[in-house]
Amino acid sequence: MIRSYLDNAATTPIRSEVIKVIVDTLKYSFGNPSSTHHSYGRKARSIIEESRINIAKIINATPSEIIFTSSGTEANNIILKSSILDLNIKHILTSPLEHSSVLQTVLDLSQRYKIIVNFIQLKEKGGIDFNHMEELLKKNSSFKTLVSLMYANNEIGNLLDVKKAFFLCKKYNAYFHSDTIQFIGNFPIDMKKNCFDFVTASAHKFYGPKGIGFLFARKEIIKKMKPFISGGFQEYGIRSGTENIYGIIGLSEALKLNSFDFKNHLNKIKKLKYYCISELKKIIPDIIFNGFSSSFEKSIPTILNFLFPTKKDHLLYFHLDLMGVSVSRGSSCDSNVKKMSHVIKSITSESLLNKMMPIRISFGIFNEKKDIDLLIEALQKIRK
């Protein structure tokens, strides 16, 4: 059967070049990176530090600002929890559209440490209301604040106006954390030009292996962070445990390969998204796109989310899969939960959701027009 994989926001296929690097490391670099009294350990240590240097160079940071983690979820958790425990944060400001690794962690922390949590109101299509954000920052200016807003939404692709967010955080002396898991590795980013205090990344979102990610924190903040996992001195003492060197070199190689060709990848994916929008409009003339996902200025090219006119049928995605098309309804982390995505519910009326189902299409560098054609053909069959 011909298959079309259009769920790259959940995970991307791993590059063959990355697999080769990982396999070579498994074969020839098996030393414990903490055993620096012999050459096997030193070789493993050099792989980690060279990877850290490579990553820092690509995102224009310093190597000491990169902490390796097991995932983007862990990276978000470390940042949020360390902010309260080590930076004396008493107020967290976020939005209802964040990933569950931020929302659930924030809610847990608010109960455990009695911190104040406020949610910024949303404008049409899920845009951040920056006037309301400023009101909340001003109202709670006596408390040390962390603002946590994702750069690119993982379900509807909405892009944050980071310049406005930076300006308000600086004005009210707030720390700024951004979940950049859908952004870093797929698009260029510069830590020195931007005013992020923290960002997070995950290798399997940019054609690298699963089980490895990293967080960026400014060096003056890193110095204040205490151990998140105790029992060793790995990752500057913040995250103890023998490092995943195969994952780390895989992450570094994937990021390097993508950074060589950001512009061409971006152009290719934009053309695919434009073609997909055009073809969808032909079969669904009154199609409703969720958020700003159909806008090339206000969303990332990799994500397109729309409402498909059909009765409420959670088997829709399974039917598409049987036809060879892999898409999703939203975040893969919530796929085992049968209730509707909190992101879609926040921006869509209940009456629409009773007669339509959300479909998230996410494009990658290995997709071609034929993948879109297969999707359109499958949707036409389901509509009949």
Disulfide bonds with the S-S distance in Angstrom:
none
